[in-house]
């Protein structure tokens, strides 16, 4: 069985604390060096890590750049909110074609700017106990 999760920021509405996986946007993950060392090998097969050049040089950051776009969303079974143009505004309930996401570590779908992680990647991040990495299970198929 497959699982897919999306990253959600922690400390919602509260003062921010230092995170090993600081929030950038729903379509990308950023890792501090310690978190990158802990889970980089698991995610490396999904796409690429790009080292960010920081002005102050105090800490290394890595952008996890996922280029794999998979048409895996089952639009007929999902609960979608659309713009008048028909483009997807928000996915309220996710349903994926199981055969298209099986074995994927990380992927994007063409309908939304959201990075999805497979169960193995979420398990690795949970096991590494990195601060700031919070994932919401959006589908289990």
C-alpha positions, 0 to 999 in steps of 0.5 A: 500500500502507498502513502503520500504526505505533504509538508505543513509548517509547524508552530502555526500562529506562534513565534517561530523556533529554529527548525532543521527543515525551515518552511519555504513553500509547499513545493520545496523543502529546505534542510539545514546541514544536520537534517540533510545528512540525516535524510539526504540519502533517502531523498537523493534518488527522488531528485537533487539537493542544491546547496544554497549560498548564504550571505552570513555563512553561519549554517549550510542550507540545502534546497530539495529540488523535485523535478518529477511531475507525475499525473497521479491525481485522480481528479474524478475521485478528489474533492477539488476547488477550482477557479472559474478557468477550471484550474485547481485552486485547492485540493480538499481531499486527495486521491491518487492513482496508486500504480502511479505513486507506488515506490515514489519518494517525492513528486509533484502533480501538474494540478498543484504546487505542492510537494508530496512525499512517499511513506519511506521519505516521511518515515526517514524524516520522522526517524531522524527526529529533525525539528520543524519537519511536520507532515500531514498524511493526505492519502493512503491507498 
